[in-house]
Amino acid sequence: MRKTINAKMPALPVGLCALAFAVTSCGSSGYKKFADNEGKQVATILRENDCLACHAENAPLPFYGNLPLIGPAVRADLREAARYVDLTALVEALENGLPVSEVDLAKVEHTALSGSMPPAKYSYMPMHWGTGLDDKEKAVILSWAKGVRKDRFATETVAEAFENEPLQPLMKSLPTDPAKVELGFALYHDTRLSADHTISCATCHGLSTGGVDRKPYSEGINGQLGGVNAPTVYNAALNFVQFWDGRAADLKEQAAGPPLNPVEMGYASFDPICEALALDKDFTKKFMESYPEGYSQATITDAIAEFEKTLLTPSRFDSYLMGDKNALTAEELEGYRLFKDNKCATCHVGVNVGGQSYEFMGIKNSYFDYRGTGLTDGDNGRYAVTGKESDRHTFKTPTLRNVTLTYPYLHDGTVASVEDAVRIMHEFQAGKEPRDAEVEKIVVFLKTLNGEYQGKMLQ
């Protein structure tokens, strides 16, 4: 369904003019019958504006997608649109009253605010003939986004003035059992979790080095190197899944991975770990007080996960969102504005400034061609878990908290500086070439996300 536009007709090439007349046009007003349900209104707006004609994994190729001249561009843009956001799940959730993704919300909201759809190059083409949100539709979307964010995504610590920000301040803490936290801390630093007793969790995720080891690839037992860059453990409890490819659903499942990885800690099972720990009488006595059932993969990983829930790092930016408007300088606030204007806050959203979605690496241009080093197993991303071709090269978005301390960057650890990381993300994800001054201001903002652990600033 498309709305009628006549003003742009003379600019169409003759051949496309005929196609344009062949496309049915009609008013987009069906959403009005759902006046008491903003979610269904938004779903109807997205459907009536044919957003799913491009922003869906299985969107059918329009007949003119096979024509010369425009066909290749249409096919390429369909791929790009689906890689940026597949709206299918969002629309179905809205139609059925189900929770929506915070990232999908941010992307739809940004589109309404920026007026960026349909793309300018399609203004005169039938693929988007007459589409585009009018002011009333934009108002509905923005009102819906604001309401959902306040109800589902705003943290209890946020000041009223910042409830509708795409980024949210940290909560004061996550619920934990102090005794289990103490056990988890000890296990996190215990080299007995590796087969040769040389590697602990802290070896690759150092608490004094931003929760990472600052190496492109971490070194496991026998000098073996992993296939992806180690993500930070700080604030990892706030990720929607764990690992770059999302193969672990939570911290407990993640903690079980490295000990059983032949490249990392090298055990075939948790049995020898349990046997080694059982020889430590003092530790075993403490452990049994919290876990009467004794040592097992489940209890060991539960304790480590309990400790990792405490690794929240409040920052100056959190103070700002909590209501201290003097917490940030004018330059830092300008960097935050650029961060939002350049679509960074459509993927790096929420309380963890990321970690809430899988994103395709290289939406606008081929990152892997640019890198020029050939593909590795680590480049497969989510595909390694699902086997779906559309998931190849998609990765869990990393948190940007403490990002200036967690170099090198990207899943492959090939980018040494945060400035270069900002430029690469602009070019390959947003299709922009930011000016040096803009990059500098965004980095100034990112530094405000550096936080404290146990009352001390991370270094």
TORKOL-4160 file (C-alpha; in steps of 0.2 Angstrom, whole numbers, padded with zeros to 4 digits, m for minus):
459
<pt num="1" X="0000" Y="0000" Z="0000"/>
<pt num="2" X="0007" Y="0017" Z="m0005"/>
<pt num="3" X="0002" Y="0035" Z="m0003"/>
<pt num="4" X="m0001" Y="0046" Z="m0019"/>
<pt num="5" X="0013" Y="0058" Z="m0024"/>
<pt num="6" X="0011" Y="0068" Z="m0039"/>
<pt num="7" X="0024" Y="0082" Z="m0037"/>
<pt num="8" X="0039" Y="0071" Z="m0042"/>
<pt num="9" X="0031" Y="0063" Z="m0057"/>
<pt num="10" X="0040" Y="0074" Z="m0071"/>
<pt num="11" X="0057" Y="0069" Z="m0064"/>
<pt num="12" X="0055" Y="0051" Z="m0068"/>
<pt num="13" X="0063" Y="0044" Z="m0083"/>
<pt num="14" X="0050" Y="0039" Z="m0096"/>
<pt num="15" X="0052" Y="0020" Z="m0093"/>
<pt num="16" X="0050" Y="0022" Z="m0075"/>
<pt num="17" X="0035" Y="0033" Z="m0077"/>
<pt num="18" X="0026" Y="0018" Z="m0084"/>
<pt num="19" X="0031" Y="0007" Z="m0070"/>
<pt num="20" X="0026" Y="0020" Z="m0057"/>
<pt num="21" X="0008" Y="0021" Z="m0065"/>
<pt num="22" X="0007" Y="0002" Z="m0064"/>
<pt num="23" X="0010" Y="0003" Z="m0045"/>
<pt num="24" X="m0006" Y="0004" Z="m0034"/>
<pt num="25" X="m0007" Y="0020" Z="m0024"/>
<pt num="26" X="m0018" Y="0023" Z="m0009"/>
<pt num="27" X="m0019" Y="0032" Z="0007"/>
<pt num="28" X="m0010" Y="0025" Z="0022"/>
<pt num="29" X="m0024" Y="0027" Z="0035"/>
<pt num="30" X="m0028" Y="0010" Z="0041"/>
<pt num="31" X="m0019" Y="0013" Z="0057"/>
<pt num="32" X="m0032" Y="0025" Z="0063"/>
<pt num="33" X="m0044" Y="0011" Z="0067"/>
<pt num="34" X="m0032" Y="0006" Z="0081"/>
<pt num="35" X="m0033" Y="0022" Z="0091"/>
<pt num="36" X="m0033" Y="0013" Z="0107"/>
<pt num="37" X="m0017" Y="0003" Z="0103"/>
<pt num="38" X="m0001" Y="0012" Z="0098"/>
<pt num="39" X="0008" Y="m0005" Z="0095"/>
<pt num="40" X="m0005" Y="m0010" Z="0082"/>
<pt num="41" X="m0005" Y="0007" Z="0075"/>
<pt num="42" X="0014" Y="0006" Z="0072"/>
<pt num="43" X="0013" Y="m0011" Z="0064"/>
<pt num="44" X="0000" Y="m0005" Z="0052"/>
<pt num="45" X="0010" Y="0010" Z="0047"/>
<pt num="46" X="0025" Y="0000" Z="0044"/>
<pt num="47" X="0015" Y="m0012" Z="0033"/>
<pt num="48" X="0005" Y="0001" Z="0024"/>
<pt num="49" X="0021" Y="0010" Z="0020"/>
<pt num="50" X="0028" Y="m0006" Z="0013"/>
<pt num="51" X="0043" Y="m0006" Z="0025"/>
<pt num="52" X="0043" Y="m0025" Z="0025"/>
<pt num="53" X="0045" Y="m0025" Z="0006"/>
<pt num="54" X="0064" Y="m0021" Z="0009"/>
<pt num="55" X="0066" Y="m0024" Z="0028"/>
<pt num="56" X="0063" Y="m0042" Z="0029"/>
<pt num="57" X="0075" Y="m0057" Z="0026"/>
<pt num="58" X="0063" Y="m0065" Z="0013"/>
<pt num="59" X="0056" Y="m0050" Z="0005"/>
<pt num="60" X="0051" Y="m0055" Z="m0013"/>
<pt num="61" X="0061" Y="m0046" Z="m0027"/>
<pt num="62" X="0049" Y="m0034" Z="m0036"/>
<pt num="63" X="0047" Y="m0037" Z="m0055"/>
<pt num="64" X="0057" Y="m0022" Z="m0059"/>
<pt num="65" X="0072" Y="m0030" Z="m0049"/>
<pt num="66" X="0076" Y="m0040" Z="m0064"/>
<pt num="67" X="0076" Y="m0025" Z="m0076"/>
<pt num="68" X="0092" Y="m0018" Z="m0083"/>
<pt num="69" X="0100" Y="m0002" Z="m0076"/>
<pt num="70" X="0089" Y="m0002" Z="m0060"/>
<pt num="71" X="0089" Y="m0021" Z="m0056"/>
<pt num="72" X="0106" Y="m0023" Z="m0049"/>
<pt num="73" X="0104" Y="m0008" Z="m0037"/>
<pt num="74" X="0087" Y="m0014" Z="m0032"/>
<pt num="75" X="0094" Y="m0031" Z="m0027"/>
<pt num="76" X="0109" Y="m0024" Z="m0018"/>
<pt num="77" X="0098" Y="m0012" Z="m0008"/>
<pt num="78" X="0086" Y="m0026" Z="m0003"/>
<pt num="79" X="0101" Y="m0035" Z="0004"/>
<pt num="80" X="0107" Y="m0020" Z="0013"/>
<pt num="81" X="0090" Y="m0016" Z="0020"/>
<pt num="82" X="0087" Y="m0033" Z="0027"/>
<pt num="83" X="0104" Y="m0033" Z="0035"/>
<pt num="84" X="0101" Y="m0016" Z="0044"/>
<pt num="85" X="0085" Y="m0021" Z="0051"/>
<pt num="86" X="0072" Y="m0035" Z="0048"/>
<pt num="87" X="0056" Y="m0028" Z="0054"/>
<pt num="88" X="0046" Y="m0045" Z="0053"/>
<pt num="89" X="0048" Y="m0049" Z="0071"/>
<pt num="90" X="0044" Y="m0032" Z="0077"/>
<pt num="91" X="0028" Y="m0030" Z="0067"/>
<pt num="92" X="0022" Y="m0048" Z="0072"/>
<pt num="93" X="0026" Y="m0043" Z="0090"/>
<pt num="94" X="0016" Y="m0027" Z="0089"/>
<pt num="95" X="0002" Y="m0036" Z="0081"/>
<pt num="96" X="0001" Y="m0049" Z="0095"/>
<pt num="97" X="0005" Y="m0038" Z="0110"/>
<pt num="98" X="0022" Y="m0046" Z="0113"/>
<pt num="99" X="0038" Y="m0037" Z="0119"/>
<pt num="100" X="0049" Y="m0029" Z="0106"/>
<pt num="101" X="0068" Y="m0027" Z="0104"/>
<pt num="102" X="0076" Y="m0012" Z="0111"/>
<pt num="103" X="0086" Y="m0011" Z="0095"/>
<pt num="104" X="0072" Y="m0012" Z="0083"/>
<pt num="105" X="0063" Y="0001" Z="0093"/>
<pt num="106" X="0078" Y="0013" Z="0092"/>
<pt num="107" X="0080" Y="0010" Z="0073"/>
<pt num="108" X="0062" Y="0014" Z="0069"/>
<pt num="109" X="0062" Y="0029" Z="0080"/>
<pt num="110" X="0078" Y="0036" Z="0072"/>
<pt num="111" X="0070" Y="0033" Z="0055"/>
<pt num="112" X="0055" Y="0043" Z="0061"/>
<pt num="113" X="0065" Y="0057" Z="0068"/>
<pt num="114" X="0077" Y="0058" Z="0053"/>
<pt num="115" X="0065" Y="0056" Z="0039"/>
<pt num="116" X="0078" Y="0045" Z="0031"/>
<pt num="117" X="0066" Y="0033" Z="0023"/>
<pt num="118" X="0063" Y="0030" Z="0009"/>
<pt num="119" X="0081" Y="0033" Z="0003"/>
<pt num="120" X="0083" Y="0049" Z="m0008"/>
<pt num="121" X="0089" Y="0039" Z="m0023"/>
<pt num="122" X="0072" Y="0030" Z="m0024"/>
<pt num="123" X="0062" Y="0046" Z="m0023"/>
<pt num="124" X="0058" Y="0044" Z="m0041"/>
<pt num="125" X="0057" Y="0026" Z="m0043"/>
<pt num="126" X="0042" Y="0014" Z="m0041"/>
<pt num="127" X="0050" Y="0004" Z="m0027"/>
<pt num="128" X="0046" Y="0018" Z="m0015"/>
<pt num="129" X="0033" Y="0027" Z="m0025"/>
<pt num="130" X="0023" Y="0038" Z="m0014"/>
<pt num="131" X="0030" Y="0030" Z="0002"/>
<pt num="132" X="0036" Y="0040" Z="0017"/>
<pt num="133" X="0030" Y="0044" Z="0034"/>
<pt num="134" X="0019" Y="0059" Z="0036"/>
<pt num="135" X="0019" Y="0070" Z="0051"/>
<pt num="136" X="0004" Y="0061" Z="0060"/>
<pt num="137" X="0012" Y="0044" Z="0057"/>
<pt num="138" X="0029" Y="0050" Z="0064"/>
<pt num="139" X="0020" Y="0056" Z="0079"/>
<pt num="140" X="0012" Y="0039" Z="0082"/>
<pt num="141" X="0029" Y="0031" Z="0081"/>
<pt num="142" X="0038" Y="0043" Z="0092"/>
<pt num="143" X="0024" Y="0042" Z="0105"/>
<pt num="144" X="0024" Y="0023" Z="0105"/>
<pt num="145" X="0043" Y="0022" Z="0106"/>
<pt num="146" X="0043" Y="0034" Z="0121"/>
<pt num="147" X="0030" Y="0024" Z="0130"/>
<pt num="148" X="0038" Y="0007" Z="0127"/>
<pt num="149" X="0055" Y="0014" Z="0132"/>
<pt num="150" X="0048" Y="0021" Z="0148"/>
<pt num="151" X="0039" Y="0005" Z="0153"/>
<pt num="152" X="0052" Y="m0008" Z="0148"/>
<pt num="153" X="0069" Y="m0001" Z="0145"/>
<pt num="154" X="0071" Y="0015" Z="0156"/>
<pt num="155" X="0081" Y="0010" Z="0172"/>
<pt num="156" X="0075" Y="0015" Z="0190"/>
<pt num="157" X="0090" Y="0027" Z="0192"/>
<pt num="158" X="0086" Y="0038" Z="0176"/>
<pt num="159" X="0081" Y="0056" Z="0179"/>
<pt num="160" X="0064" Y="0060" Z="0172"/>
<pt num="161" X="0071" Y="0072" Z="0160"/>
<pt num="162" X="0081" Y="0058" Z="0152"/>
<pt num="163" X="0068" Y="0044" Z="0152"/>
<pt num="164" X="0067" Y="0044" Z="0133"/>
<pt num="165" X="0086" Y="0043" Z="0130"/>
<pt num="166" X="0091" Y="0028" Z="0119"/>
<pt num="167" X="0105" Y="0026" Z="0132"/>
<pt num="168" X="0101" Y="0022" Z="0150"/>
<pt num="169" X="0110" Y="0023" Z="0166"/>
<pt num="170" X="0116" Y="0008" Z="0176"/>
<pt num="171" X="0105" Y="0001" Z="0189"/>
<pt num="172" X="0112" Y="0002" Z="0207"/>
<pt num="173" X="0116" Y="m0016" Z="0207"/>
<pt num="174" X="0110" Y="m0033" Z="0202"/>
<pt num="175" X="0104" Y="m0046" Z="0215"/>
<pt num="176" X="0117" Y="m0057" Z="0221"/>
<pt num="177" X="0122" Y="m0069" Z="0235"/>
<pt num="178" X="0137" Y="m0062" Z="0244"/>
<pt num="179" X="0144" Y="m0079" Z="0249"/>
<pt num="180" X="0143" Y="m0085" Z="0231"/>
<pt num="181" X="0151" Y="m0069" Z="0225"/>
<pt num="182" X="0166" Y="m0072" Z="0236"/>
<pt num="183" X="0167" Y="m0090" Z="0229"/>
<pt num="184" X="0165" Y="m0084" Z="0211"/>
<pt num="185" X="0179" Y="m0071" Z="0214"/>
<pt num="186" X="0191" Y="m0085" Z="0220"/>
<pt num="187" X="0186" Y="m0096" Z="0205"/>
<pt num="188" X="0188" Y="m0082" Z="0193"/>
<pt num="189" X="0206" Y="m0081" Z="0197"/>
<pt num="190" X="0209" Y="m0099" Z="0200"/>
<pt num="191" X="0221" Y="m0107" Z="0187"/>
<pt num="192" X="0215" Y="m0124" Z="0192"/>
<pt num="193" X="0201" Y="m0121" Z="0180"/>
<pt num="194" X="0214" Y="m0124" Z="0166"/>
<pt num="195" X="0222" Y="m0141" Z="0161"/>
<pt num="196" X="0240" Y="m0136" Z="0164"/>
<pt num="197" X="0235" Y="m0124" Z="0179"/>
<pt num="198" X="0242" Y="m0109" Z="0170"/>
<pt num="199" X="0226" Y="m0100" Z="0164"/>
<pt num="200" X="0212" Y="m0092" Z="0174"/>
<pt num="201" X="0197" Y="m0082" Z="0168"/>
<pt num="202" X="0207" Y="m0067" Z="0174"/>
<pt num="203" X="0221" Y="m0071" Z="0162"/>
<pt num="204" X="0210" Y="m0066" Z="0147"/>
<pt num="205" X="0198" Y="m0054" Z="0156"/>
<pt num="206" X="0209" Y="m0045" Z="0168"/>
<pt num="207" X="0200" Y="m0034" Z="0180"/>
<pt num="208" X="0214" Y="m0021" Z="0180"/>
<pt num="209" X="0214" Y="m0020" Z="0161"/>
<pt num="210" X="0196" Y="m0015" Z="0156"/>
<pt num="211" X="0190" Y="m0033" Z="0158"/>
<pt num="212" X="0201" Y="m0039" Z="0143"/>
<pt num="213" X="0219" Y="m0044" Z="0140"/>
<pt num="214" X="0222" Y="m0030" Z="0126"/>
<pt num="215" X="0228" Y="m0043" Z="0114"/>
<pt num="216" X="0220" Y="m0046" Z="0096"/>
<pt num="217" X="0218" Y="m0065" Z="0101"/>
<pt num="218" X="0220" Y="m0072" Z="0119"/>
<pt num="219" X="0233" Y="m0085" Z="0123"/>
<pt num="220" X="0227" Y="m0102" Z="0130"/>
<pt num="221" X="0236" Y="m0117" Z="0136"/>
<pt num="222" X="0251" Y="m0123" Z="0126"/>
<pt num="223" X="0252" Y="m0105" Z="0118"/>
<pt num="224" X="0237" Y="m0108" Z="0107"/>
<pt num="225" X="0228" Y="m0093" Z="0101"/>
<pt num="226" X="0209" Y="m0091" Z="0100"/>
<pt num="227" X="0200" Y="m0086" Z="0085"/>
<pt num="228" X="0191" Y="m0069" Z="0091"/>
<pt num="229" X="0195" Y="m0055" Z="0102"/>
<pt num="230" X="0191" Y="m0057" Z="0120"/>
<pt num="231" X="0176" Y="m0046" Z="0125"/>
<pt num="232" X="0176" Y="m0037" Z="0141"/>
<pt num="233" X="0169" Y="m0045" Z="0157"/>
<pt num="234" X="0163" Y="m0029" Z="0164"/>
<pt num="235" X="0145" Y="m0026" Z="0163"/>
<pt num="236" X="0143" Y="m0043" Z="0153"/>
<pt num="237" X="0129" Y="m0047" Z="0164"/>
<pt num="238" X="0118" Y="m0034" Z="0154"/>
<pt num="239" X="0121" Y="m0043" Z="0137"/>
<pt num="240" X="0106" Y="m0052" Z="0130"/>
<pt num="241" X="0118" Y="m0067" Z="0126"/>
<pt num="242" X="0136" Y="m0070" Z="0128"/>
<pt num="243" X="0151" Y="m0072" Z="0116"/>
<pt num="244" X="0152" Y="m0064" Z="0099"/>
<pt num="245" X="0142" Y="m0077" Z="0091"/>
<pt num="246" X="0129" Y="m0078" Z="0105"/>
<pt num="247" X="0132" Y="m0097" Z="0108"/>
<pt num="248" X="0129" Y="m0094" Z="0127"/>
<pt num="249" X="0112" Y="m0089" Z="0134"/>
<pt num="250" X="0119" Y="m0082" Z="0150"/>
<pt num="251" X="0134" Y="m0079" Z="0161"/>
<pt num="252" X="0133" Y="m0096" Z="0168"/>
<pt num="253" X="0133" Y="m0105" Z="0151"/>
<pt num="254" X="0147" Y="m0093" Z="0146"/>
<pt num="255" X="0158" Y="m0098" Z="0161"/>
<pt num="256" X="0157" Y="m0116" Z="0156"/>
<pt num="257" X="0164" Y="m0113" Z="0138"/>
<pt num="258" X="0183" Y="m0109" Z="0141"/>
<pt num="259" X="0187" Y="m0123" Z="0153"/>
<pt num="260" X="0180" Y="m0135" Z="0140"/>
<pt num="261" X="0188" Y="m0127" Z="0125"/>
<pt num="262" X="0204" Y="m0136" Z="0119"/>
<pt num="263" X="0212" Y="m0120" Z="0113"/>
<pt num="264" X="0208" Y="m0110" Z="0129"/>
<pt num="265" X="0208" Y="m0120" Z="0146"/>
<pt num="266" X="0209" Y="m0138" Z="0138"/>
<pt num="267" X="0198" Y="m0149" Z="0149"/>
<pt num="268" X="0187" Y="m0162" Z="0142"/>
<pt num="269" X="0175" Y="m0161" Z="0156"/>
<pt num="270" X="0173" Y="m0153" Z="0173"/>
<pt num="271" X="0177" Y="m0169" Z="0182"/>
<pt num="272" X="0196" Y="m0165" Z="0184"/>
<pt num="273" X="0192" Y="m0148" Z="0189"/>
<pt num="274" X="0180" Y="m0154" Z="0203"/>
<pt num="275" X="0194" Y="m0167" Z="0209"/>
<pt num="276" X="0207" Y="m0153" Z="0210"/>
<pt num="277" X="0196" Y="m0141" Z="0220"/>
<pt num="278" X="0191" Y="m0155" Z="0231"/>
<pt num="279" X="0209" Y="m0157" Z="0237"/>
<pt num="280" X="0208" Y="m0139" Z="0244"/>
<pt num="281" X="0199" Y="m0143" Z="0261"/>
<pt num="282" X="0197" Y="m0125" Z="0266"/>
<pt num="283" X="0190" Y="m0119" Z="0250"/>
<pt num="284" X="0179" Y="m0134" Z="0249"/>
<pt num="285" X="0172" Y="m0131" Z="0266"/>
<pt num="286" X="0167" Y="m0113" Z="0261"/>
<pt num="287" X="0160" Y="m0120" Z="0245"/>
<pt num="288" X="0149" Y="m0133" Z="0253"/>
<pt num="289" X="0141" Y="m0120" Z="0264"/>
<pt num="290" X="0133" Y="m0111" Z="0248"/>
<pt num="291" X="0132" Y="m0127" Z="0238"/>
<pt num="292" X="0129" Y="m0142" Z="0249"/>
<pt num="293" X="0127" Y="m0153" Z="0233"/>
<pt num="294" X="0146" Y="m0150" Z="0230"/>
<pt num="295" X="0157" Y="m0147" Z="0215"/>
<pt num="296" X="0150" Y="m0149" Z="0198"/>
<pt num="297" X="0149" Y="m0139" Z="0182"/>
<pt num="298" X="0133" Y="m0131" Z="0187"/>
<pt num="299" X="0139" Y="m0125" Z="0204"/>
<pt num="300" X="0156" Y="m0119" Z="0199"/>
<pt num="301" X="0149" Y="m0109" Z="0184"/>
<pt num="302" X="0135" Y="m0103" Z="0195"/>
<pt num="303" X="0147" Y="m0095" Z="0207"/>
<pt num="304" X="0158" Y="m0087" Z="0194"/>
<pt num="305" X="0142" Y="m0080" Z="0186"/>
<pt num="306" X="0136" Y="m0073" Z="0203"/>
<pt num="307" X="0153" Y="m0064" Z="0204"/>
<pt num="308" X="0152" Y="m0057" Z="0187"/>
<pt num="309" X="0135" Y="m0049" Z="0191"/>
<pt num="310" X="0144" Y="m0037" Z="0202"/>
<pt num="311" X="0156" Y="m0031" Z="0188"/>
<pt num="312" X="0145" Y="m0015" Z="0184"/>
<pt num="313" X="0155" Y="0001" Z="0181"/>
<pt num="314" X="0146" Y="0017" Z="0185"/>
<pt num="315" X="0152" Y="0032" Z="0175"/>
<pt num="316" X="0151" Y="0051" Z="0173"/>
<pt num="317" X="0138" Y="0048" Z="0159"/>
<pt num="318" X="0128" Y="0038" Z="0171"/>
<pt num="319" X="0128" Y="0053" Z="0183"/>
<pt num="320" X="0122" Y="0064" Z="0169"/>
<pt num="321" X="0107" Y="0052" Z="0165"/>
<pt num="322" X="0103" Y="0051" Z="0183"/>
<pt num="323" X="0101" Y="0070" Z="0183"/>
<pt num="324" X="0118" Y="0078" Z="0186"/>
<pt num="325" X="0117" Y="0090" Z="0171"/>
<pt num="326" X="0135" Y="0097" Z="0176"/>
<pt num="327" X="0143" Y="0079" Z="0174"/>
<pt num="328" X="0147" Y="0082" Z="0156"/>
<pt num="329" X="0156" Y="0096" Z="0147"/>
<pt num="330" X="0148" Y="0105" Z="0132"/>
<pt num="331" X="0161" Y="0096" Z="0121"/>
<pt num="332" X="0156" Y="0079" Z="0128"/>
<pt num="333" X="0137" Y="0083" Z="0125"/>
<pt num="334" X="0141" Y="0088" Z="0107"/>
<pt num="335" X="0149" Y="0071" Z="0105"/>
<pt num="336" X="0134" Y="0062" Z="0112"/>
<pt num="337" X="0123" Y="0072" Z="0100"/>
<pt num="338" X="0134" Y="0066" Z="0085"/>
<pt num="339" X="0134" Y="0048" Z="0092"/>
<pt num="340" X="0115" Y="0049" Z="0091"/>
<pt num="341" X="0114" Y="0058" Z="0075"/>
<pt num="342" X="0125" Y="0046" Z="0066"/>
<pt num="343" X="0115" Y="0031" Z="0071"/>
<pt num="344" X="0127" Y="0024" Z="0083"/>
<pt num="345" X="0113" Y="0024" Z="0096"/>
<pt num="346" X="0102" Y="0012" Z="0085"/>
<pt num="347" X="0113" Y="m0003" Z="0089"/>
<pt num="348" X="0123" Y="0003" Z="0104"/>
<pt num="349" X="0107" Y="0006" Z="0115"/>
<pt num="350" X="0101" Y="0004" Z="0132"/>
<pt num="351" X="0109" Y="0002" Z="0149"/>
<pt num="352" X="0124" Y="m0007" Z="0142"/>
<pt num="353" X="0126" Y="0004" Z="0127"/>
<pt num="354" X="0126" Y="m0011" Z="0116"/>
<pt num="355" X="0125" Y="m0030" Z="0118"/>
<pt num="356" X="0106" Y="m0031" Z="0114"/>
<pt num="357" X="0107" Y="m0038" Z="0096"/>
<pt num="358" X="0116" Y="m0046" Z="0082"/>
<pt num="359" X="0122" Y="m0035" Z="0068"/>
<pt num="360" X="0129" Y="m0038" Z="0051"/>
<pt num="361" X="0147" Y="m0032" Z="0049"/>
<pt num="362" X="0149" Y="m0022" Z="0033"/>
<pt num="363" X="0131" Y="m0016" Z="0029"/>
<pt num="364" X="0136" Y="m0002" Z="0018"/>
<pt num="365" X="0153" Y="m0009" Z="0011"/>
<pt num="366" X="0162" Y="m0025" Z="0013"/>
<pt num="367" X="0173" Y="m0024" Z="0028"/>
<pt num="368" X="0181" Y="m0041" Z="0025"/>
<pt num="369" X="0187" Y="m0035" Z="0007"/>
<pt num="370" X="0194" Y="m0019" Z="0016"/>
<pt num="371" X="0203" Y="m0029" Z="0029"/>
<pt num="372" X="0211" Y="m0040" Z="0015"/>
<pt num="373" X="0218" Y="m0054" Z="0026"/>
<pt num="374" X="0206" Y="m0068" Z="0020"/>
<pt num="375" X="0191" Y="m0075" Z="0030"/>
<pt num="376" X="0193" Y="m0085" Z="0046"/>
<pt num="377" X="0181" Y="m0096" Z="0056"/>
<pt num="378" X="0179" Y="m0082" Z="0068"/>
<pt num="379" X="0172" Y="m0071" Z="0054"/>
<pt num="380" X="0157" Y="m0082" Z="0053"/>
<pt num="381" X="0149" Y="m0075" Z="0068"/>
<pt num="382" X="0132" Y="m0080" Z="0072"/>
<pt num="383" X="0132" Y="m0092" Z="0057"/>
<pt num="384" X="0143" Y="m0104" Z="0067"/>
<pt num="385" X="0129" Y="m0107" Z="0079"/>
<pt num="386" X="0113" Y="m0107" Z="0067"/>
<pt num="387" X="0120" Y="m0112" Z="0051"/>
<pt num="388" X="0109" Y="m0099" Z="0042"/>
<pt num="389" X="0118" Y="m0090" Z="0028"/>
<pt num="390" X="0109" Y="m0074" Z="0033"/>
<pt num="391" X="0118" Y="m0075" Z="0049"/>
<pt num="392" X="0136" Y="m0076" Z="0042"/>
<pt num="393" X="0146" Y="m0061" Z="0047"/>
<pt num="394" X="0133" Y="m0056" Z="0060"/>
<pt num="395" X="0140" Y="m0053" Z="0078"/>
<pt num="396" X="0133" Y="m0048" Z="0095"/>
<pt num="397" X="0135" Y="m0029" Z="0097"/>
<pt num="398" X="0148" Y="m0026" Z="0110"/>
<pt num="399" X="0145" Y="m0014" Z="0125"/>
<pt num="400" X="0154" Y="0003" Z="0123"/>
<pt num="401" X="0156" Y="0005" Z="0141"/>
<pt num="402" X="0174" Y="0007" Z="0145"/>
<pt num="403" X="0177" Y="0006" Z="0126"/>
<pt num="404" X="0193" Y="0017" Z="0126"/>
<pt num="405" X="0201" Y="0005" Z="0138"/>
<pt num="406" X="0197" Y="m0012" Z="0129"/>
<pt num="407" X="0208" Y="m0010" Z="0114"/>
<pt num="408" X="0211" Y="m0018" Z="0101"/>
<pt num="409" X="0194" Y="m0017" Z="0093"/>
<pt num="410" X="0181" Y="m0028" Z="0083"/>
<pt num="411" X="0179" Y="m0046" Z="0084"/>
<pt num="412" X="0195" Y="m0049" Z="0075"/>
<pt num="413" X="0205" Y="m0037" Z="0086"/>
<pt num="414" X="0213" Y="m0029" Z="0070"/>
<pt num="415" X="0209" Y="m0011" Z="0075"/>
<pt num="416" X="0221" Y="m0003" Z="0087"/>
<pt num="417" X="0214" Y="0014" Z="0091"/>
<pt num="418" X="0196" Y="0019" Z="0096"/>
<pt num="419" X="0197" Y="0033" Z="0083"/>
<pt num="420" X="0200" Y="0021" Z="0069"/>
<pt num="421" X="0186" Y="0010" Z="0076"/>
<pt num="422" X="0174" Y="0025" Z="0075"/>
<pt num="423" X="0179" Y="0029" Z="0057"/>
<pt num="424" X="0177" Y="0010" Z="0052"/>
<pt num="425" X="0160" Y="0009" Z="0060"/>
<pt num="426" X="0154" Y="0025" Z="0051"/>
<pt num="427" X="0160" Y="0019" Z="0034"/>
<pt num="428" X="0155" Y="0001" Z="0034"/>
<pt num="429" X="0139" Y="0002" Z="0045"/>
<pt num="430" X="0132" Y="0019" Z="0041"/>
<pt num="431" X="0140" Y="0023" Z="0024"/>
<pt num="432" X="0147" Y="0040" Z="0031"/>
<pt num="433" X="0165" Y="0047" Z="0031"/>
<pt num="434" X="0165" Y="0058" Z="0047"/>
<pt num="435" X="0176" Y="0073" Z="0048"/>
<pt num="436" X="0191" Y="0072" Z="0060"/>
<pt num="437" X="0183" Y="0085" Z="0072"/>
<pt num="438" X="0167" Y="0074" Z="0073"/>
<pt num="439" X="0177" Y="0058" Z="0077"/>
<pt num="440" X="0187" Y="0068" Z="0090"/>
<pt num="441" X="0170" Y="0074" Z="0098"/>
<pt num="442" X="0163" Y="0056" Z="0098"/>
<pt num="443" X="0178" Y="0049" Z="0106"/>
<pt num="444" X="0177" Y="0063" Z="0119"/>
<pt num="445" X="0160" Y="0057" Z="0123"/>
<pt num="446" X="0165" Y="0038" Z="0123"/>
<pt num="447" X="0178" Y="0042" Z="0137"/>
<pt num="448" X="0163" Y="0047" Z="0148"/>
<pt num="449" X="0158" Y="0029" Z="0148"/>
<pt num="450" X="0174" Y="0024" Z="0157"/>
<pt num="451" X="0168" Y="0019" Z="0174"/>
<pt num="452" X="0173" Y="0014" Z="0192"/>
<pt num="453" X="0175" Y="m0003" Z="0199"/>
<pt num="454" X="0175" Y="m0004" Z="0218"/>
<pt num="455" X="0176" Y="0014" Z="0219"/>
<pt num="456" X="0192" Y="0016" Z="0208"/>
<pt num="457" X="0192" Y="0022" Z="0190"/>
<pt num="458" X="0197" Y="0009" Z="0178"/>
<pt num="459" X="0213" Y="0012" Z="0169"/>
